[in-house]
Amino acid sequence: MTVERCIRILAGFVVMLSLALGVEGSPIFINPWFLALTAFAGFNLFQSGITGFCPPAYLFRWLGVPEGGACATGKRH
């Protein structure tokens, strides 16, 4: 597992969790304000794509997750 893959997993998890907690039809609905997490995740993905700055990447590197991925190694899936 690489930093890039962990970031994708984290972003997807935050979006799915916030939708589950913020949409009224969900069986685990709590409050519609949880949809703000979806907006935050989307904004973070947007700004990191433009600036290259991604706070979760620093966290994953600090935890010892290796760098790399399909783009860095030249491998194709």
All heavy atoms as a GROMACS GRO file, in nm:
protein
  585
    1MET      N    1   0.086  -0.117   0.000
    1MET     CA    2   0.000   0.000   0.000
    1MET      C    3   0.090   0.123   0.000
    1MET      O    4   0.184   0.131   0.076
    1MET     CB    5  -0.088  -0.004   0.123
    1MET     CG    6  -0.180   0.110   0.138
    1MET     SD    7  -0.356   0.092   0.109
    1MET     CE    8  -0.396  -0.070   0.153
    2THR      N    9   0.059   0.219  -0.084
    2THR     CA   10   0.139   0.340  -0.096
    2THR      C   11   0.064   0.461  -0.042
    2THR      O   12  -0.056   0.453  -0.014
    2THR     CB   13   0.174   0.366  -0.244
    2THR    OG1   14   0.053   0.388  -0.316
    2THR    CG2   15   0.251   0.250  -0.305
    3VAL      N   16   0.136   0.572  -0.027
    3VAL     CA   17   0.075   0.695   0.022
    3VAL      C   18  -0.040   0.738  -0.069
    3VAL      O   19  -0.149   0.772  -0.021
    3VAL     CB   20   0.181   0.808   0.032
    3VAL    CG1   21   0.115   0.942   0.059
    3VAL    CG2   22   0.283   0.776   0.139
    4GLU      N   23  -0.019   0.732  -0.199
    4GLU     CA   24  -0.123   0.773  -0.294
    4GLU      C   25  -0.250   0.689  -0.276
    4GLU      O   26  -0.362   0.742  -0.275
    4GLU     CB   27  -0.071   0.758  -0.437
    4GLU     CG   28  -0.171   0.797  -0.543
    4GLU     CD   29  -0.117   0.775  -0.684
    4GLU    OE1   30   0.005   0.769  -0.702
    4GLU    OE2   31  -0.200   0.763  -0.774
    5ARG      N   32  -0.232   0.560  -0.261
    5ARG     CA   33  -0.347   0.472  -0.246
    5ARG      C   34  -0.418   0.496  -0.113
    5ARG      O   35  -0.542   0.496  -0.106
    5ARG     CB   36  -0.302   0.327  -0.256
    5ARG     CG   37  -0.414   0.231  -0.269
    5ARG     CD   38  -0.363   0.098  -0.314
    5ARG     NE   39  -0.474   0.007  -0.329
    5ARG     CZ   40  -0.461  -0.122  -0.345
    5ARG    NH1   41  -0.341  -0.176  -0.350
    5ARG    NH2   42  -0.566  -0.198  -0.357
    6CYS      N   43  -0.343   0.520  -0.006
    6CYS     CA   44  -0.403   0.550   0.124
    6CYS      C   45  -0.484   0.679   0.120
    6CYS      O   46  -0.591   0.688   0.181
    6CYS     CB   47  -0.294   0.560   0.231
    6CYS     SG   48  -0.220   0.403   0.275
    7ILE      N   49  -0.435   0.778   0.047
    7ILE     CA   50  -0.508   0.904   0.035
    7ILE      C   51  -0.641   0.882  -0.037
    7ILE      O   52  -0.745   0.935   0.003
    7ILE     CB   53  -0.423   1.011  -0.037
    7ILE    CG1   54  -0.308   1.052   0.054
    7ILE    CG2   55  -0.506   1.132  -0.078
    7ILE    CD1   56  -0.204   1.137  -0.013
    8ARG      N   57  -0.639   0.803  -0.143
    8ARG     CA   58  -0.763   0.773  -0.215
    8ARG      C   59  -0.862   0.699  -0.126
    8ARG      O   60  -0.983   0.727  -0.128
    8ARG     CB   61  -0.733   0.692  -0.340
    8ARG     CG   62  -0.660   0.770  -0.445
    8ARG     CD   63  -0.632   0.683  -0.564
    8ARG     NE   64  -0.554   0.755  -0.664
    8ARG     CZ   65  -0.524   0.707  -0.781
    8ARG    NH1   66  -0.564   0.586  -0.816
    8ARG    NH2   67  -0.453   0.778  -0.865
    9ILE      N   68  -0.813   0.603  -0.050
    9ILE     CA   69  -0.900   0.528   0.041
    9ILE      C   70  -0.959   0.620   0.146
    9ILE      O   71  -1.079   0.615   0.175
    9ILE     CB   72  -0.823   0.410   0.104
    9ILE    CG1   73  -0.791   0.304  -0.001
    9ILE    CG2   74  -0.899   0.350   0.221
    9ILE    CD1   75  -0.695   0.198   0.044
   10LEU      N   76  -0.876   0.705   0.206
   10LEU     CA   77  -0.924   0.798   0.307
   10LEU      C   78  -1.030   0.894   0.251
   10LEU      O   79  -1.134   0.915   0.314
   10LEU     CB   80  -0.807   0.878   0.366
   10LEU     CG   81  -0.844   0.983   0.470
   10LEU    CD1   82  -0.901   0.916   0.594
   10LEU    CD2   83  -0.724   1.068   0.504
   11ALA      N   84  -1.004   0.950   0.135
   11ALA     CA   85  -1.100   1.044   0.074
   11ALA      C   86  -1.232   0.974   0.045
   11ALA      O   87  -1.340   1.028   0.074
   11ALA     CB   88  -1.042   1.104  -0.053
   12GLY      N   89  -1.227   0.855  -0.011
   12GLY     CA   90  -1.350   0.781  -0.039
   12GLY      C   91  -1.426   0.747   0.087
   12GLY      O   92  -1.549   0.757   0.093
   13PHE      N   93  -1.354   0.708   0.192
   13PHE     CA   94  -1.418   0.674   0.319
   13PHE      C   95  -1.487   0.796   0.380
   13PHE      O   96  -1.600   0.787   0.427
   13PHE     CB   97  -1.316   0.616   0.416
   13PHE     CG   98  -1.374   0.586   0.550
   13PHE    CD1   99  -1.452   0.474   0.570
   13PHE    CD2  100  -1.350   0.670   0.658
   13PHE    CE1  101  -1.506   0.446   0.694
   13PHE    CE2  102  -1.403   0.644   0.781
   13PHE     CZ  103  -1.482   0.531   0.801
   14VAL      N  104  -1.419   0.912   0.378
   14VAL     CA  105  -1.478   1.034   0.434
   14VAL      C  106  -1.605   1.072   0.359
   14VAL      O  107  -1.706   1.108   0.419
   14VAL     CB  108  -1.375   1.150   0.434
   14VAL    CG1  109  -1.442   1.284   0.464
   14VAL    CG2  110  -1.266   1.123   0.535
   15VAL      N  111  -1.602   1.063   0.227
   15VAL     CA  112  -1.720   1.098   0.147
   15VAL      C  113  -1.835   1.002   0.177
   15VAL      O  114  -1.948   1.045   0.202
   15VAL     CB  115  -1.686   1.099  -0.004
   15VAL    CG1  116  -1.812   1.108  -0.088
   15VAL    CG2  117  -1.593   1.215  -0.036
   16MET      N  118  -1.808   0.873   0.177
   16MET     CA  119  -1.916   0.776   0.203
   16MET      C  120  -1.971   0.789   0.344
   16MET      O  121  -2.093   0.783   0.365
   16MET     CB  122  -1.867   0.634   0.178
   16MET     CG  123  -1.841   0.605   0.032
   16MET     SD  124  -1.804   0.434  -0.008
   16MET     CE  125  -1.690   0.384   0.117
   17LEU      N  126  -1.884   0.809   0.443
   17LEU     CA  127  -1.930   0.823   0.580
   17LEU      C  128  -2.013   0.949   0.597
   17LEU      O  129  -2.119   0.946   0.662
   17LEU     CB  130  -1.810   0.826   0.676
   17LEU     CG  131  -1.844   0.842   0.823
   17LEU    CD1  132  -1.918   0.718   0.873
   17LEU    CD2  133  -1.717   0.866   0.904
   18SER      N  134  -1.969   1.060   0.540
   18SER     CA  135  -2.044   1.184   0.555
   18SER      C  136  -2.180   1.177   0.486
   18SER      O  137  -2.278   1.231   0.536
   18SER     CB  138  -1.964   1.304   0.504
   18SER     OG  139  -1.944   1.296   0.365
   19LEU      N  140  -2.186   1.106   0.374
   19LEU     CA  141  -2.316   1.088   0.309
   19LEU      C  142  -2.408   1.000   0.394
   19LEU      O  143  -2.527   1.028   0.408
   19LEU     CB  144  -2.299   1.027   0.170
   19LEU     CG  145  -2.240   1.120   0.065
   19LEU    CD1  146  -2.211   1.042  -0.063
   19LEU    CD2  147  -2.331   1.237   0.038
   20ALA      N  148  -2.352   0.895   0.452
   20ALA     CA  149  -2.432   0.806   0.536
   20ALA      C  150  -2.484   0.879   0.660
   20ALA      O  151  -2.597   0.854   0.704
   20ALA     CB  152  -2.350   0.685   0.578
   21LEU      N  153  -2.405   0.968   0.715
   21LEU     CA  154  -2.446   1.040   0.835
   21LEU      C  155  -2.527   1.165   0.806
   21LEU      O  156  -2.597   1.216   0.894
   21LEU     CB  157  -2.322   1.078   0.917
   21LEU     CG  158  -2.240   0.962   0.973
   21LEU    CD1  159  -2.113   1.015   1.037
   21LEU    CD2  160  -2.319   0.879   1.070
   22GLY      N  161  -2.523   1.217   0.682
   22GLY     CA  162  -2.586   1.344   0.653
   22GLY      C  163  -2.709   1.340   0.566
   22GLY      O  164  -2.783   1.439   0.558
   23VAL      N  165  -2.736   1.227   0.500
   23VAL     CA  166  -2.854   1.217   0.413
   23VAL      C  167  -2.971   1.159   0.494
   23VAL      O  168  -2.958   1.054   0.558
   23VAL     CB  169  -2.823   1.129   0.289
   23VAL    CG1  170  -2.949   1.106   0.206
   23VAL    CG2  171  -2.715   1.195   0.206
   24GLU      N  172  -3.084   1.227   0.490
   24GLU     CA  173  -3.197   1.190   0.576
   24GLU      C  174  -3.251   1.050   0.551
   24GLU      O  175  -3.306   0.989   0.640
   24GLU     CB  176  -3.309   1.293   0.562
   24GLU     CG  177  -3.271   1.426   0.623
   24GLU     CD  178  -3.388   1.522   0.627
   24GLU    OE1  179  -3.504   1.477   0.636
   24GLU    OE2  180  -3.362   1.642   0.621
   25GLY      N  181  -3.237   0.995   0.432
   25GLY     CA  182  -3.288   0.862   0.405
   25GLY      C  183  -3.199   0.750   0.457
   25GLY      O  184  -3.236   0.633   0.454
   26SER      N  185  -3.081   0.785   0.505
   26SER     CA  186  -2.985   0.684   0.552
   26SER      C  187  -3.028   0.626   0.687
   26SER      O  188  -3.081   0.697   0.772
   26SER     CB  189  -2.847   0.749   0.567
   26SER     OG  190  -2.758   0.662   0.632
   27PRO      N  191  -3.006   0.496   0.707
   27PRO     CA  192  -3.043   0.436   0.836
   27PRO      C  193  -2.957   0.486   0.952
   27PRO      O  194  -2.996   0.470   1.067
   27PRO     CB  195  -3.023   0.286   0.814
   27PRO     CG  196  -2.940   0.273   0.693
   27PRO     CD  197  -2.957   0.397   0.612
   28ILE      N  198  -2.842   0.546   0.924
   28ILE     CA  199  -2.759   0.599   1.033
   28ILE      C  200  -2.751   0.752   1.029
   28ILE      O  201  -2.654   0.811   1.076
   28ILE     CB  202  -2.618   0.536   1.031
   28ILE    CG1  203  -2.545   0.562   0.898
   28ILE    CG2  204  -2.624   0.388   1.062
   28ILE    CD1  205  -2.400   0.519   0.899
   29PHE      N  206  -2.856   0.814   0.975
   29PHE     CA  207  -2.863   0.960   0.966
   29PHE      C  208  -2.850   1.022   1.105
   29PHE      O  209  -2.911   0.978   1.201
   29PHE     CB  210  -2.996   1.003   0.903
   29PHE     CG  211  -3.022   1.151   0.913
   29PHE    CD1  212  -2.955   1.239   0.832
   29PHE    CD2  213  -3.113   1.200   1.006
   29PHE    CE1  214  -2.979   1.376   0.841
   29PHE    CE2  215  -3.137   1.335   1.015
   29PHE     CZ  216  -3.070   1.423   0.932
   30ILE      N  217  -2.768   1.127   1.114
   30ILE     CA  218  -2.754   1.201   1.239
   30ILE      C  219  -2.792   1.348   1.219
   30ILE      O  220  -2.880   1.399   1.286
   30ILE     CB  221  -2.610   1.191   1.294
   30ILE    CG1  222  -2.583   1.047   1.335
   30ILE    CG2  223  -2.591   1.285   1.413
   30ILE    CD1  224  -2.444   1.022   1.386
   31ASN      N  225  -2.726   1.414   1.122
   31ASN     CA  226  -2.748   1.556   1.102
   31ASN      C  227  -2.701   1.593   0.961
   31ASN      O  228  -2.597   1.545   0.916
   31ASN     CB  229  -2.666   1.634   1.206
   31ASN     CG  230  -2.699   1.780   1.211
   31ASN    OD1  231  -2.705   1.846   1.108
   31ASN    ND2  232  -2.719   1.831   1.331
   32PRO      N  233  -2.777   1.680   0.892
   32PRO     CA  234  -2.734   1.717   0.756
   32PRO      C  235  -2.602   1.793   0.752
   32PRO      O  236  -2.539   1.803   0.646
   32PRO     CB  237  -2.849   1.802   0.703
   32PRO     CG  238  -2.935   1.835   0.817
   32PRO     CD  239  -2.906   1.737   0.926
   33TRP      N  240  -2.555   1.844   0.864
   33TRP     CA  241  -2.427   1.915   0.865
   33TRP      C  242  -2.310   1.822   0.838
   33TRP      O  243  -2.199   1.868   0.807
   33TRP     CB  244  -2.407   1.988   0.998
   33TRP     CG  245  -2.474   2.122   0.997
   33TRP    CD1  246  -2.592   2.154   1.054
   33TRP    CD2  247  -2.427   2.239   0.931
   33TRP    NE1  248  -2.623   2.284   1.030
   33TRP    CE2  249  -2.523   2.339   0.954
   33TRP    CE3  250  -2.316   2.269   0.855
   33TRP    CZ2  251  -2.508   2.468   0.905
   33TRP    CZ3  252  -2.301   2.398   0.805
   33TRP    CH2  253  -2.397   2.495   0.830
   34PHE      N  254  -2.330   1.691   0.847
   34PHE     CA  255  -2.223   1.598   0.813
   34PHE      C  256  -2.188   1.605   0.664
   34PHE      O  257  -2.081   1.561   0.624
   34PHE     CB  258  -2.260   1.454   0.852
   34PHE     CG  259  -2.231   1.424   0.996
   34PHE    CD1  260  -2.331   1.425   1.090
   34PHE    CD2  261  -2.102   1.396   1.037
   34PHE    CE1  262  -2.305   1.397   1.222
   34PHE    CE2  263  -2.074   1.368   1.168
   34PHE     CZ  264  -2.176   1.369   1.263
   35LEU      N  265  -2.277   1.660   0.583
   35LEU     CA  266  -2.247   1.677   0.441
   35LEU      C  267  -2.133   1.777   0.419
   35LEU      O  268  -2.071   1.779   0.313
   35LEU     CB  269  -2.372   1.720   0.365
   35LEU     CG  270  -2.486   1.617   0.364
   35LEU    CD1  271  -2.608   1.674   0.294
   35LEU    CD2  272  -2.440   1.489   0.298
   36ALA      N  273  -2.105   1.859   0.520
   36ALA     CA  274  -1.992   1.952   0.509
   36ALA      C  275  -1.860   1.875   0.496
   36ALA      O  276  -1.765   1.923   0.435
   36ALA     CB  277  -1.988   2.044   0.630
   37LEU      N  278  -1.853   1.753   0.551
   37LEU     CA  279  -1.732   1.672   0.535
   37LEU      C  280  -1.710   1.635   0.388
   37LEU      O  281  -1.596   1.626   0.343
   37LEU     CB  282  -1.742   1.545   0.619
   37LEU     CG  283  -1.725   1.560   0.769
   37LEU    CD1  284  -1.753   1.428   0.839
   37LEU    CD2  285  -1.587   1.611   0.802
   38THR      N  286  -1.818   1.612   0.316
   38THR     CA  287  -1.806   1.583   0.173
   38THR      C  288  -1.747   1.703   0.100
   38THR      O  289  -1.657   1.688   0.017
   38THR     CB  290  -1.943   1.547   0.114
   38THR    OG1  291  -1.994   1.433   0.181
   38THR    CG2  292  -1.935   1.518  -0.034
   39ALA      N  293  -1.797   1.822   0.134
   39ALA     CA  294  -1.743   1.944   0.073
   39ALA      C  295  -1.597   1.963   0.110
   39ALA      O  296  -1.514   2.001   0.026
   39ALA     CB  297  -1.826   2.064   0.116
   40PHE      N  298  -1.560   1.936   0.235
   40PHE     CA  299  -1.422   1.950   0.279
   40PHE      C  300  -1.331   1.853   0.204
   40PHE      O  301  -1.222   1.891   0.160
   40PHE     CB  302  -1.411   1.928   0.430
   40PHE     CG  303  -1.271   1.931   0.480
   40PHE    CD1  304  -1.203   2.052   0.493
   40PHE    CD2  305  -1.205   1.815   0.512
   40PHE    CE1  306  -1.072   2.055   0.538
   40PHE    CE2  307  -1.074   1.817   0.558
   40PHE     CZ  308  -1.008   1.938   0.571
   41ALA      N  309  -1.373   1.729   0.190
   41ALA     CA  310  -1.292   1.629   0.118
   41ALA      C  311  -1.275   1.671  -0.028
   41ALA      O  312  -1.165   1.662  -0.083
   41ALA     CB  313  -1.357   1.492   0.127
   42GLY      N  314  -1.383   1.717  -0.090
   42GLY     CA  315  -1.374   1.762  -0.229
   42GLY      C  316  -1.282   1.882  -0.245
   42GLY      O  317  -1.201   1.888  -0.337
   43PHE      N  318  -1.292   1.976  -0.152
   43PHE     CA  319  -1.205   2.094  -0.157
   43PHE      C  320  -1.059   2.054  -0.138
   43PHE      O  321  -0.970   2.104  -0.208
   43PHE     CB  322  -1.246   2.197  -0.051
   43PHE     CG  323  -1.152   2.314  -0.045
   43PHE    CD1  324  -1.158   2.413  -0.142
   43PHE    CD2  325  -1.057   2.324   0.054
   43PHE    CE1  326  -1.071   2.520  -0.139
   43PHE    CE2  327  -0.970   2.431   0.059
   43PHE     CZ  328  -0.977   2.530  -0.038
   44ASN      N  329  -1.033   1.963  -0.046
   44ASN     CA  330  -0.895   1.919  -0.021
   44ASN      C  331  -0.838   1.848  -0.144
   44ASN      O  332  -0.722   1.870  -0.180
   44ASN     CB  333  -0.889   1.828   0.101
   44ASN     CG  334  -0.748   1.801   0.145
   44ASN    OD1  335  -0.659   1.883   0.128
   44ASN    ND2  336  -0.725   1.684   0.201
   45LEU      N  337  -0.917   1.763  -0.209
   45LEU     CA  338  -0.871   1.697  -0.331
   45LEU      C  339  -0.842   1.799  -0.441
   45LEU      O  340  -0.743   1.789  -0.513
   45LEU     CB  341  -0.974   1.595  -0.379
   45LEU     CG  342  -0.987   1.469  -0.295
   45LEU    CD1  343  -1.113   1.392  -0.335
   45LEU    CD2  344  -0.864   1.383  -0.310
   46PHE      N  345  -0.929   1.899  -0.453
   46PHE     CA  346  -0.913   2.004  -0.553
   46PHE      C  347  -0.785   2.084  -0.530
   46PHE      O  348  -0.703   2.100  -0.620
   46PHE     CB  349  -1.036   2.095  -0.552
   46PHE     CG  350  -1.029   2.209  -0.648
   46PHE    CD1  351  -1.047   2.187  -0.784
   46PHE    CD2  352  -1.006   2.337  -0.604
   46PHE    CE1  353  -1.041   2.293  -0.873
   46PHE    CE2  354  -1.000   2.443  -0.692
   46PHE     CZ  355  -1.017   2.420  -0.827
   47GLN      N  356  -0.767   2.133  -0.407
   47GLN     CA  357  -0.650   2.216  -0.380
   47GLN      C  358  -0.522   2.135  -0.386
   47GLN      O  359  -0.419   2.186  -0.429
   47GLN     CB  360  -0.663   2.292  -0.247
   47GLN     CG  361  -0.653   2.212  -0.120
   47GLN     CD  362  -0.511   2.180  -0.076
   47GLN    OE1  363  -0.418   2.252  -0.106
   47GLN    NE2  364  -0.495   2.070  -0.007
   48SER      N  365  -0.524   2.008  -0.345
   48SER     CA  366  -0.401   1.930  -0.352
   48SER      C  367  -0.364   1.898  -0.497
   48SER      O  368  -0.246   1.886  -0.530
   48SER     CB  369  -0.412   1.801  -0.271
   48SER     OG  370  -0.502   1.711  -0.330
   49GLY      N  371  -0.464   1.887  -0.582
   49GLY     CA  372  -0.436   1.867  -0.724
   49GLY      C  373  -0.370   1.988  -0.788
   49GLY      O  374  -0.286   1.975  -0.876
   50ILE      N  375  -0.407   2.106  -0.742
   50ILE     CA  376  -0.351   2.229  -0.797
   50ILE      C  377  -0.216   2.263  -0.734
   50ILE      O  378  -0.120   2.295  -0.804
   50ILE     CB  379  -0.450   2.346  -0.778
   50ILE    CG1  380  -0.571   2.323  -0.867
   50ILE    CG2  381  -0.384   2.479  -0.809
   50ILE    CD1  382  -0.681   2.423  -0.847
   51THR      N  383  -0.207   2.254  -0.600
   51THR     CA  384  -0.088   2.300  -0.530
   51THR      C  385   0.014   2.190  -0.501
   51THR      O  386   0.131   2.219  -0.478
   51THR     CB  387  -0.125   2.364  -0.395
   51THR    OG1  388  -0.179   2.263  -0.309
   51THR    CG2  389  -0.225   2.477  -0.413
   52GLY      N  390  -0.031   2.065  -0.497
   52GLY     CA  391   0.058   1.955  -0.461
   52GLY      C  392   0.073   1.938  -0.311
   52GLY      O  393   0.145   1.850  -0.264
   53PHE      N  394   0.008   2.022  -0.231
   53PHE     CA  395   0.013   2.014  -0.085
   53PHE      C  396  -0.103   1.930  -0.035
   53PHE      O  397  -0.218   1.962  -0.061
   53PHE     CB  398   0.007   2.154  -0.023
   53PHE     CG  399  -0.004   2.153   0.126
   53PHE    CD1  400   0.105   2.116   0.203
   53PHE    CD2  401  -0.121   2.188   0.188
   53PHE    CE1  402   0.096   2.114   0.342
   53PHE    CE2  403  -0.132   2.186   0.326
   53PHE     CZ  404  -0.022   2.150   0.404
   54CYS      N  405  -0.072   1.821   0.035
   54CYS     CA  406  -0.176   1.731   0.085
   54CYS      C  407  -0.142   1.691   0.228
   54CYS      O  408  -0.053   1.609   0.251
   54CYS     CB  409  -0.186   1.608  -0.004
   54CYS     SG  410  -0.317   1.496   0.044
   55PRO      N  411  -0.210   1.751   0.328
   55PRO     CA  412  -0.181   1.719   0.467
   55PRO      C  413  -0.186   1.570   0.502
   55PRO      O  414  -0.099   1.522   0.574
   55PRO     CB  415  -0.285   1.800   0.546
   55PRO     CG  416  -0.318   1.914   0.456
   55PRO     CD  417  -0.310   1.858   0.317
   56PRO      N  418  -0.284   1.493   0.452
   56PRO     CA  419  -0.283   1.350   0.486
   56PRO      C  420  -0.160   1.277   0.434
   56PRO      O  421  -0.117   1.178   0.494
   56PRO     CB  422  -0.410   1.295   0.420
   56PRO     CG  423  -0.500   1.412   0.406
   56PRO     CD  424  -0.409   1.529   0.383
   57ALA      N  425  -0.099   1.325   0.327
   57ALA     CA  426   0.022   1.261   0.275
   57ALA      C  427   0.135   1.269   0.377
   57ALA      O  428   0.210   1.172   0.396
   57ALA     CB  429   0.065   1.326   0.144
   58TYR      N  430   0.147   1.383   0.445
   58TYR     CA  431   0.249   1.396   0.549
   58TYR      C  432   0.222   1.299   0.663
   58TYR      O  433   0.314   1.238   0.716
   58TYR     CB  434   0.255   1.540   0.602
   58TYR     CG  435   0.308   1.638   0.501
   58TYR    CD1  436   0.224   1.730   0.440
   58TYR    CD2  437   0.442   1.637   0.466
   58TYR    CE1  438   0.273   1.819   0.347
   58TYR    CE2  439   0.492   1.726   0.372
   58TYR     CZ  440   0.406   1.816   0.314
   58TYR     OH  441   0.456   1.903   0.221
   59LEU      N  442   0.096   1.284   0.700
   59LEU     CA  443   0.060   1.191   0.807
   59LEU      C  444   0.095   1.048   0.769
   59LEU      O  445   0.156   0.974   0.848
   59LEU     CB  446  -0.090   1.202   0.839
   59LEU     CG  447  -0.143   1.099   0.940
   59LEU    CD1  448  -0.083   1.124   1.078
   59LEU    CD2  449  -0.293   1.104   0.944
   60PHE      N  450   0.059   1.007   0.648
   60PHE     CA  451   0.088   0.871   0.605
   60PHE      C  452   0.238   0.846   0.596
   60PHE      O  453   0.286   0.738   0.630
   60PHE     CB  454   0.019   0.839   0.473
   60PHE     CG  455  -0.130   0.824   0.486
   60PHE    CD1  456  -0.216   0.896   0.404
   60PHE    CD2  457  -0.185   0.738   0.577
   60PHE    CE1  458  -0.353   0.882   0.414
   60PHE    CE2  459  -0.322   0.723   0.590
   60PHE     CZ  460  -0.406   0.795   0.509
   61ARG      N  461   0.315   0.944   0.548
   61ARG     CA  462   0.461   0.929   0.543
   61ARG      C  463   0.519   0.916   0.684
   61ARG      O  464   0.608   0.835   0.708
   61ARG     CB  465   0.524   1.047   0.471
   61ARG     CG  466   0.506   1.044   0.323
   61ARG     CD  467   0.587   1.154   0.254
   61ARG     NE  468   0.525   1.184   0.127
   61ARG     CZ  469   0.458   1.295   0.097
   61ARG    NH1  470   0.446   1.391   0.186
   61ARG    NH2  471   0.404   1.312  -0.021
   62TRP      N  472   0.467   0.996   0.778
   62TRP     CA  473   0.513   0.991   0.916
   62TRP      C  474   0.482   0.854   0.978
   62TRP      O  475   0.559   0.804   1.059
   62TRP     CB  476   0.446   1.103   0.996
   62TRP     CG  477   0.490   1.110   1.139
   62TRP    CD1  478   0.606   1.161   1.187
   62TRP    CD2  479   0.417   1.063   1.252
   62TRP    NE1  480   0.610   1.150   1.323
   62TRP    CE2  481   0.495   1.090   1.366
   62TRP    CE3  482   0.293   1.002   1.269
   62TRP    CZ2  483   0.454   1.057   1.494
   62TRP    CZ3  484   0.252   0.970   1.396
   62TRP    CH2  485   0.331   0.997   1.508
   63LEU      N  486   0.371   0.794   0.937
   63LEU     CA  487   0.334   0.661   0.986
   63LEU      C  488   0.414   0.550   0.920
   63LEU      O  489   0.400   0.434   0.957
   63LEU     CB  490   0.184   0.638   0.965
   63LEU     CG  491   0.091   0.722   1.051
   63LEU    CD1  492  -0.054   0.706   1.007
   63LEU    CD2  493   0.107   0.687   1.198
   64GLY      N  494   0.494   0.585   0.820
   64GLY     CA  495   0.581   0.487   0.757
   64GLY      C  496   0.527   0.423   0.631
   64GLY      O  497   0.582   0.324   0.583
   65VAL      N  498   0.421   0.478   0.576
   65VAL     CA  499   0.366   0.424   0.450
   65VAL      C  500   0.463   0.461   0.338
   65VAL      O  501   0.505   0.576   0.327
   65VAL     CB  502   0.226   0.483   0.422
   65VAL    CG1  503   0.172   0.433   0.290
   65VAL    CG2  504   0.130   0.449   0.535
   66PRO      N  505   0.501   0.364   0.255
   66PRO     CA  506   0.600   0.393   0.150
   66PRO      C  507   0.544   0.479   0.038
   66PRO      O  508   0.426   0.476   0.008
   66PRO     CB  509   0.638   0.255   0.098
   66PRO     CG  510   0.522   0.167   0.131
   66PRO     CD  511   0.461   0.224   0.256
   67GLU      N  512   0.635   0.557  -0.022
   67GLU     CA  513   0.601   0.634  -0.142
   67GLU      C  514   0.588   0.540  -0.260
   67GLU      O  515   0.624   0.424  -0.252
   67GLU     CB  516   0.712   0.735  -0.172
   67GLU     CG  517   0.723   0.846  -0.072
   67GLU     CD  518   0.615   0.951  -0.088
   67GLU    OE1  519   0.559   0.964  -0.197
   67GLU    OE2  520   0.588   1.018   0.011
   68GLY      N  521   0.542   0.592  -0.370
   68GLY     CA  522   0.539   0.512  -0.492
   68GLY      C  523   0.398   0.503  -0.548
   68GLY      O  524   0.311   0.579  -0.514
   69GLY      N  525   0.381   0.408  -0.636
   69GLY     CA  526   0.254   0.390  -0.702
   69GLY      C  527   0.277   0.367  -0.850
   69GLY      O  528   0.391   0.362  -0.897
   70ALA      N  529   0.171   0.354  -0.923
   70ALA     CA  530   0.181   0.326  -1.066
   70ALA      C  531   0.256   0.438  -1.140
   70ALA      O  532   0.334   0.412  -1.229
   70ALA     CB  533   0.043   0.306  -1.125
   71CYS      N  534   0.232   0.562  -1.099
   71CYS     CA  535   0.297   0.675  -1.168
   71CYS      C  536   0.446   0.679  -1.138
   71CYS      O  537   0.527   0.709  -1.224
   71CYS     CB  538   0.232   0.806  -1.126
   71CYS     SG  539   0.060   0.818  -1.173
   72ALA      N  540   0.485   0.651  -1.014
   72ALA     CA  541   0.625   0.662  -0.975
   72ALA      C  542   0.710   0.545  -1.024
   72ALA      O  543   0.826   0.562  -1.054
   72ALA     CB  544   0.636   0.673  -0.823
   73THR      N  545   0.653   0.427  -1.034
   73THR     CA  546   0.733   0.310  -1.069
   73THR      C  547   0.725   0.274  -1.216
   73THR      O  548   0.800   0.192  -1.264
   73THR     CB  549   0.688   0.188  -0.988
   73THR    OG1  550   0.552   0.160  -1.018
   73THR    CG2  551   0.705   0.210  -0.840
   74GLY      N  552   0.631   0.335  -1.286
   74GLY     CA  553   0.615   0.303  -1.428
   74GLY      C  554   0.530   0.180  -1.453
   74GLY      O  555   0.509   0.142  -1.567
   75LYS      N  556   0.482   0.115  -1.346
   75LYS     CA  557   0.397  -0.002  -1.363
   75LYS      C  558   0.258   0.039  -1.411
   75LYS      O  559   0.211   0.147  -1.380
   75LYS     CB  560   0.381  -0.078  -1.230
   75LYS     CG  561   0.507  -0.144  -1.185
   75LYS     CD  562   0.485  -0.236  -1.068
   75LYS     CE  563   0.398  -0.182  -0.960
   75LYS     NZ  564   0.386  -0.264  -0.842
   76ARG      N  565   0.196  -0.049  -1.482
   76ARG     CA  566   0.058  -0.027  -1.524
   76ARG      C  567  -0.028  -0.137  -1.467
   76ARG      O  568   0.014  -0.250  -1.458
   76ARG     CB  569   0.047  -0.023  -1.675
   76ARG     CG  570   0.122   0.092  -1.735
   76ARG     CD  571   0.092   0.105  -1.881
   76ARG     NE  572   0.178   0.208  -1.936
   76ARG     CZ  573   0.130   0.323  -1.978
   76ARG    NH1  574   0.004   0.349  -1.973
   76ARG    NH2  575   0.212   0.412  -2.027
   77HIS      N  576  -0.152  -0.101  -1.432
   77HIS     CA  577  -0.244  -0.199  -1.373
   77HIS      C  578  -0.319  -0.274  -1.478
   77HIS      O  579  -0.353  -0.232  -1.578
   77HIS     CB  580  -0.343  -0.129  -1.280
   77HIS     CG  581  -0.274  -0.064  -1.165
   77HIS    ND1  582  -0.216  -0.136  -1.064
   77HIS    CD2  583  -0.251   0.065  -1.136
   77HIS    CE1  584  -0.165  -0.054  -0.976
   77HIS    NE2  585  -0.185   0.071  -1.019
   0.00000   0.00000   0.00000
